[in-house]
């Protein structure tokens, strides 16, 4: 028997960590930071639920911090095995982990400088030197390549369409009486992403660990490109600047692609577009190196010589001086900066300076987890706390949903409909309580539309048995 334990992303959308104990080996699927509310963030400081030295390998679904961000601490505390992922994830993880370490150090520095800490002195969860030790351990593989993370367990990564390099993890045991398969969905992307291929379709799945971030939501039915074009034009007419908090990996590159398209079509004017994030700039170069992982339309444009990520007046801000110069720009510019949930980074300085001015526009284009500054901004509150003070929110704030990298519940249901037979058990993770509960109800309600058993064993086999584990729960699986 195999034990599956849910160490994170159970009842919340952050801190993805799933432990699979099988064939006398311990495999950790994802190793993310908890983000958002203070109780969640404090979990990062708790002792890891198992001895890191006892973990044989880590397998990563993609490079977002809530899936990889705890790796430096895990290695610092003794983990010394391989870290398996796709080739693009390995490249992006290097950038993200070094940046996360920098943010940890900067946050501790600011807390000590401004005195808004109960710990004296405040210390980072990990430092750059800890992140650097992770990088040689990353073992990148192309999509679809078989590898063996434990004896008798065949693994491969399949395209999940969420960000560059994102995958769902397909694990199959060949030591049981019959082959058994576990799939970890990671974060499921959308079928109509501007850059990425649609999520691949898994088959012969016995157990499914599935995200539920948007389990209770549908994306806007109209095109997000139309929405962003209107919002940019109206924002420029207000006479200020447009500030867009965006994840450095994925969302920033999608924005550059969309802005270039809109300029080419004459639907927005050509204005200075600042990409103010060293990590986003590095991620941009990684995207350019992985054109083969993009969708067919992007590859066709690249084939014809189009610089698909370059608006006419793109300005890349890497140094601190580059970033500070943007403060002198009073109007007529688009500023894209990380982080996407306004958790830290240069976006804090831009919003601190521009939120109090009603001429400016803030476009929120991604999911904002509970407890984040981004959630505070979109909820319409009068102030948001930054650098130990309450900053007035007077700028025009507009939320654009359609750029989410997460499938909504109809898209997730459509993905399940493509299975060739039922999954026996489904575990819903990586979602806030209401979202996971809603997705469970959608699955139960629509069982008649999902694949059914047709063989002689069907009366004895469970089908689409859905549960929502809590953090710390474990289950035994026939794997």
HELIX and SHEET records of a PDB file:
HELIX    1   1 UNK A   38  UNK A   43  1                                   6    
HELIX    2   2 UNK A   52  UNK A   54  5                                   3    
HELIX    3   3 UNK A   65  UNK A   68  1                                   4    
HELIX    4   4 UNK A   71  UNK A   76  1                                   6    
HELIX    5   5 UNK A   87  UNK A  114  1                                  28    
HELIX    6   6 UNK A  128  UNK A  135  1                                   8    
HELIX    7   7 UNK A  224  UNK A  237  1                                  14    
HELIX    8   8 UNK A  251  UNK A  264  1                                  14    
HELIX    9   9 UNK A  278  UNK A  289  1                                  12    
HELIX   10  10 UNK A  291  UNK A  293  5                                   3    
HELIX   11  11 UNK A  296  UNK A  303  1                                   8    
HELIX   12  12 UNK A  320  UNK A  325  1                                   6    
HELIX   13  13 UNK A  326  UNK A  328  5                                   3    
HELIX   14  14 UNK A  347  UNK A  354  1                                   8    
HELIX   15  15 UNK A  373  UNK A  378  1                                   6    
HELIX   16  16 UNK A  401  UNK A  403  5                                   3    
HELIX   17  17 UNK A  409  UNK A  417  1                                   9    
HELIX   18  18 UNK A  433  UNK A  445  1                                  13    
HELIX   19  19 UNK A  447  UNK A  449  5                                   3    
HELIX   20  20 UNK A  458  UNK A  460  5                                   3    
SHEET    1   A 7 UNK A 138  UNK A 141  0                                        
SHEET    2   A 7 UNK A  82  UNK A  86  1                                        
SHEET    3   A 7 UNK A  57  UNK A  59  1                                        
SHEET    4   A 7 UNK A  25  UNK A  29  1                                        
SHEET    5   A 7 UNK A  18  UNK A  22 -1                                        
SHEET    6   A 7 UNK A   2  UNK A   6 -1                                        
SHEET    7   A 7 UNK A 474  UNK A 477 -1                                        
SHEET    1   B 7 UNK A 147  UNK A 150  0                                        
SHEET    2   B 7 UNK A 153  UNK A 159 -1                                        
SHEET    3   B 7 UNK A 167  UNK A 173 -1                                        
SHEET    4   B 7 UNK A 180  UNK A 184 -1                                        
SHEET    5   B 7 UNK A 207  UNK A 211  1                                        
SHEET    6   B 7 UNK A 425  UNK A 429  1                                        
SHEET    7   B 7 UNK A 465  UNK A 467  1                                        
SHEET    1   C 6 UNK A 314  UNK A 317  0                                        
SHEET    2   C 6 UNK A 272  UNK A 276  1                                        
SHEET    3   C 6 UNK A 333  UNK A 337  1                                        
SHEET    4   C 6 UNK A 242  UNK A 245  1                                        
SHEET    5   C 6 UNK A 361  UNK A 364  1                                        
SHEET    6   C 6 UNK A 396  UNK A 399  1                                        
SHEET    1   D 2 UNK A 383  UNK A 386  0                                        
SHEET    2   D 2 UNK A 389  UNK A 392 -1                                        
END                                                                             
